[in-house]
Amino acid sequence: MSKKRVLACTVCGSRNYSTVSKDTQTERLELNKYCKTCGEHTVHRETK
């Protein structure tokens, strides 16, 4: 079963991205993405 995961910027906290991944992954997802608010590439972490 798939789960929708929301990613938030670690710098400004805005929730810019969402992704779908498998339910078997237990740790939080971290990706380096472009943040429109900050204007640069930052680490985005999965939120609850």
N, C-alpha and C positions, 0 to 999 in steps of 0.2 A: 504494500500500500504506500502511496506517495503522501508527502506532507509539504504544505506550503510554508516556506521559511522567509521571514522578512529580515533584510539586512539594514543596519543603521551605521552611519559614519561615527567613528570613534572620536573625531575632533569636535564636530558641531552637534552630533546627535540626530541629524535629520534622517528619516527613513526613506531612502531613495530607491532601493532595489528589492525585488522579491524573486525567489527561485523555488523550484520544486525539486526535492531530493527524496531518497528512500528513507524509510522509517528506521532502518537498521543502524544508522549513524547516530552515536550517542553524544559525541562532543559537539560543541558549537562551531559553526562554519565561519571561517575568516577568509575574506577575499580582498585583494587590492583592486579597488574600483575608483572611477572618477566621480567626485562629489561636485554637483552643480553649485551648491551653496558656498563651499570652500574655494572652488575654482582650481583644484589640484587633485592628484591621485592620493587617496588615503586608504587605510585599512577599514573595511566594513565588517562588522560582526553580526551574527544572528541574534535577534532579540526574541523575547517571549511573546 
